Amino acid sequence: MKCYCVVNFREPLQEMDPPTPAPQGTQVLLKVRAAGVCHSDIHLWEGGYDLGQGRTLSLKERGVSLPLTMGHETVGSIVSAGPDAQGVAPGGNYLVYPWIGCGACPTCLAGQENHCTAPACLGVHRAGGYADHILVPHPRYLIDIGDLDPAQIAPYACSGLTTYSALKKIGVEVYRDHPVVIFGAGGLGLMSLTLIKALGGKGGIVVDIDPAKRQAALDAGALAAIDGAAPDAAQQILKAAGGKSLQAAIDLVGAPATTSLAFDFLTKGGKLIIVGLFGGASSWPIALIPMKALSIIGSYVGNLAELRELMTLVRTGKVPPMPVHRHPLQDADAVLASLRAGKVVGRAVLTVE
């Protein structure tokens, strides 16, 4: 099989040709049809996360070994399955749930594998979708997409799931009646706008420093698009909300500047959902957290049940197709480099013929 791997952190992806795996037990082998290139892959390629104050979280120390085939947004068709894989047959296209845990701890047994402390995520701890084949440990992680376009569906495994789970943490009673402030107008930001509309929400006010991405957000139906670097950004955001109190924000950037801005404009009892992994450290006035009764919630992708809920919503046609840019698998390194440079608007997807 052919795959494109991180062999050394911060160096170009390399093409490798390992043997195509033969599925054992409950494993299922799929031929990759589409694999999304996600901003999280940049952190994997870099080998860590900035924790602020000169500290870095090393992925090597967290169980990520090289060479690594990235890619956690994957659609594939079944090629073969192990003898214990029930209810699967060759053919058909399936979205792969990648946020896999150990499967045995209380967290996994409660259906929260994405919170497992011994993860085995595809594209992170196990080989992912930057390849022409992918091995999935169990059929339960496969969601039949029927005749839907694999390239448009692949990003739902992360981009879609992450934003859907964040909105659920805000709660329907909030996003239905109040605009949500969305930091970041990349693929996740545009997906957030789409899902808010599909779920009957009030709408989103988008904050981004890139004018092209702000325009993309307006084109996608944002109530307003604000330059986060403007000195009066907080006032502009409040004005866009009609002068009414802001109840919720989703930070898809996760930087000191964005979390600080959200802290300033959220009303009492507001919720800040932090998704982005840009990094750094925040210095909120601690006394104001209880005084404002703020909920500051970290949200890491989503669970399998949420992905199934999301795909049910997609199948109803309430979620319009997201803008994707298709690239051949062999362009994986160039596409990742383009994403690092901030040149991708929407979502980039590698496709395999």
Secondary structure, DSSP 8 states (H G I E B T S, - for coil): --EEEESSTTS--EEE--------TT-EEEEEEEEEE-HHHHHHHHTEEEEETTEEEESGGGT--SSEE---EEEEEEEEE-TT--S--SEEEEEE------SSSHHHHTT-GGG-SS---BTTTB--SSBSEEEES-GGGEEE-TTS-HHHHGGGGTHHHHHHHHHHHH-HHHHTTS-EEEE--SHHHHHHHHHHHHTT---EEEE-S-HHHHHHHHHTT-SEEE-TTSTTHHHHHHHHTTT--EEEEEESS--HHHHHHHHHHEEEEEEEEE-----------TTHHHHHT-EEEE--S--HHHHHHHHHHHHTT-S----EEEEEGGGHHHHHHHHHTT---SEEEEE--
